[in-house]
């Protein structure tokens, strides 16, 4: 089956069309607010205390009243949480088959991480920690993002630098846009030892060196003398400290993601 892709411009147009209109509703996936109103409080209670649910519901209704006073058609207003803003679009396009949260969207794009300084239109932005991402926004340029922020704000455009994003990924479902290549992870320094250091990470280092025309001999996962020479030659050619050790700087230059 052919991979389903979407137009980046369609995605960005969709996001922009929701700014200043849609409301933050816990667990919402872009349903019309008129259909959600009878169950707003119950939706909030699924993850909040009764008191918090009542306060959040009041905040949603207060913002809804403001929208209506701004002459926005009530039937144009939708309700969603931070992930629901994307989920509605992705479900309609067939990219995903079921609801998911911010952490789920991170996992679906994991392996295509980008540095925050390299963010561009279409990238996903996350707040959270290594184990769980609890908020998501969507870059519309290298400076601005759109997010469904909180109950009394709704969907807004924000400046990326002001929001404390901690992670970014580049989905692979845009037409004509290739994601960042997945980098192998290196969690320890590699170097010549007696007996020789062995492992899949050594094999990966040998593969990367060989691809860049540094002869390691056989790619066997054993850090022997030929691999040591190849590392030193690589370090010399790349202006690195010539010590034969694949540490952070050498690993990153070679093509690893360093987690040592």
Secondary structure, DSSP 8 states (H G I E B T S, - for coil): -----B-HHHHHHHHHHHTTT-EE-TT-EEEEHHHHGGGHHHHHHTTS-HHHHHHHHHHHHHHHHHHHHTT--GGG-EEE-TTHHHHHHHHHHTS-SS---HHHHHHHHTT-B--GGG--TT-EEEEE-SS-EEEEEEESSSSEEEEE--TTT-EEEEEGGGTT--EEE--S-BTT--------EE-S-B---SS-EESHHHHHHHHHHHHTT---SS-SSEE-HHHHHHHHHHHHHTT---SS-B-HHHHHHHT-EE--
